[in-house]
Amino acid sequence: MRKKKIKIIFAGSTQFSFMHLKNISFTKHKIKAILTKKIKKFKKNNDIQKFSKKYNIPYFTFHTLENSKTYKIIHKFKADLLIVVAYGLLIPEKILKLFPLGAINFHASILPQLRGAAPIQWAILLGKKETGVSAFFLNKNLDSGKIICSLKCPIEKKETYSTLSAKLVILSLNILHQILSIFAQKITPYSNYQNKKLITYAPKIFKKQTQLYWTHSAKKLDRQIRAFYPSPNSFFFIKKIRIKVLKTKTQNIKKNKNLQIGEIIKANKKGIYINTKKNILILKKIQIQNKKPLYISDILNSKKKWFLPGTIL
């Protein structure tokens, strides 16, 4: 059987997205155009934009897809399939209908759990034991289309956003190649409706949510730090200076009424020990504002007075 060469428009805006785009380029299928969100002026072009320039693939940084201009631009490419991975914009039904093979989204959770913009972060924040990836046909509603395939992945105790993303992208690429192979044989992949009783959400993370509050338990704070590593990172203030926290450890202790929440118990080469609502959070690696990341053993050489026992953060 002669396999069909599929004409694809790709939409994505993150490093997770880029890995999918790169893998599609290794196949015989044709990437007709790339849609990606505009990045901030002070940053260099991201990998997706660099890729499009290198291979002379048209790319577009739309602010919205809800107008006739964007519709006409996408329509002119006459693509068969739209592939979406962490794009960041909702795609109107009118545009979805332009693609004879449909529009497929690759989402980093086991849908219908953790619908939304930040499924990897929320899986860690919520202390879940497992997550996964799902491929589904897009419709006009957020992450609610019929599921083609899902694969599960365990979440380890010290998992960070970085390590979990790396594991999930491997699963997602596996599904991607299977789906393209099915379409190439002129077969529509089987899909099934999502179970509405299992719906949960993973909304976008805002900077204010990354601040650390010692009124939370050490376990919850540790999850937060791992969920936002390596970016945007969790932080707290000392002497009005922002301190990013990159690596921590928790320690169980009996409740001590003499200790205040946020109080530094001790600081040594092993870390800075902070009393939280429940148990101790040990800071192992931090980054002082406008400085490079350092382990606590190096920080204390110059900033020991900042972290004296008894100090309330």
Secondary structure, 3 states (H helix, E strand, C coil): CCCCCCEEEEEECCHHHHHHHHHHHCCCCEEEEEECCCCCCCCCCCHHHHHHHHCCCCEECCCCCCCHHHHHHHHCCCCCEEEEECCCCCCCHHHHCCCCCCEEEEECCCCCCCECCCHHHHHHHCCCCEEEEEEEECCCCCCCCCEEEEEEEECCCCCCHHHHHHHHHHHHHHHHHHHHHHHHCCCCCCCECCCHHHCCECCCCCHHHHECCCCCCHHHHHHHHHHCCCCCCEEEEECCEEEEEEEEEEECCCCCCCCCCCEEEEEECCEEEEECCCCEEEEEEEEECCCCCEEHHHHHHHHHHHHCCCCEC
